[in-house]
Amino acid sequence: MTDRNDVSRSIDPREIAHFSSMADEWWDHNGKFRALHDLNPTRLNWIRKTICTEYKLDESETTPFSSLSVLDVGCGGGLIAEPIHRMGANVTGIDASENNIQIAKSHAIATGISIDYQCTSAEALVKEKKQFDVLLVLEVAEHVADLSVFTGALSRLIKPGGSVILSTINRTAKSFLFAIIGAEIIMRMLPLGTHQWEKFIKPSELDSVFRDHSLRIKGITGLSYQPFTRDWALSNDTLVNYMVCAQKEKI
C-alpha cells in the first residue's frame, strides 16, 4: 500500500477526490460511468485482438491470456480488470482511491473471481521491483499530475518486450466541443469537472514522452461515440478519443 507520507508525484489529489466521490456508481450501467460501460465491449475487443497479435496467442480461445500477467493501472471499480481476468490473465489492479479499490474488491467477491486489488501507485510498485507482461492504462493519463513521471514508472513496470495499452483524449478543438461541452455540460454524460482540456494529450506528445522512456508506439486507433444510440466504434478519427499499443524496448 502507498505510504500516505510519500504521495506519488504523478497523483493529482483533486482527481482522486473527484473519482472517490463517485465510487458507489462504478457498476451502475446508467450512472455516472455509463459512458465507460458503453465503451467496454469496443475497447475490450481491441485489447484482446492487439494483445493476441503482440504475443502470438490464439484469439479464438476462451482464455487466450492464461500465460500473461496484466497490471490495470487506475483500475477504478474493476470494469476492465474483471473481463481481462476472465480471458485468463493473472490480473493486478491498482488505484490511488481507497473507495474505488473497496468497490472493486466487493464486486470481485460477489462475482466469485480473484483479482489482486491494491490501493497504491505505479511508483510504489516500481519500488517493490514488480514487472508485468502487459499494462492497461485506460482513461487515466489525462488525470495524472506529471505525465513524464507517470510514464517513467509505467516503463519500469513492463518486462522488456512487454506491452502497454493506453487510452486517452486528444487535445483539440473537437475534443473540447465533444468531451467537455457535449459530454459534461449539454448531455450530462459525465459530472462537471471530470476532465480538464489542458490535460488532454496529443498523440505526438504521447509518442515523445513514450520514446523518452524506451516505449515505441506500434498501433493507434480512434474511438467514436454516438451519444443518442450509446454506441462506440473503432475509427480512423483520433481527434477526440484514441488508444495506442506500445512495446518496451528489449534489452
Secondary structure as UniProt FT lines:
FT   TURN            4..5
FT   TURN            9..10
FT   HELIX           13..20
FT   TURN            21..22
FT   HELIX           23..25
FT   TURN            26..27
FT   TURN            29..30
FT   TURN            32..33
FT   HELIX           34..55
FT   TURN            59..60
FT   TURN            64..67
FT   STRAND          69..73
FT   TURN            76..80
FT   HELIX           81..86
FT   TURN            87..88
FT   STRAND          90..95
FT   HELIX           98..111
FT   STRAND          116..119
FT   HELIX           122..127
FT   TURN            128..129
FT   STRAND          132..138
FT   HELIX           141..143
FT   HELIX           147..157
FT   STRAND          158..169
FT   HELIX           173..175
FT   HELIX           176..186
FT   TURN            192..193
FT   HELIX           197..199
FT   HELIX           203..212
FT   TURN            213..214
FT   STRAND          215..226
FT   TURN            227..230
FT   STRAND          231..235
FT   STRAND          241..248
//
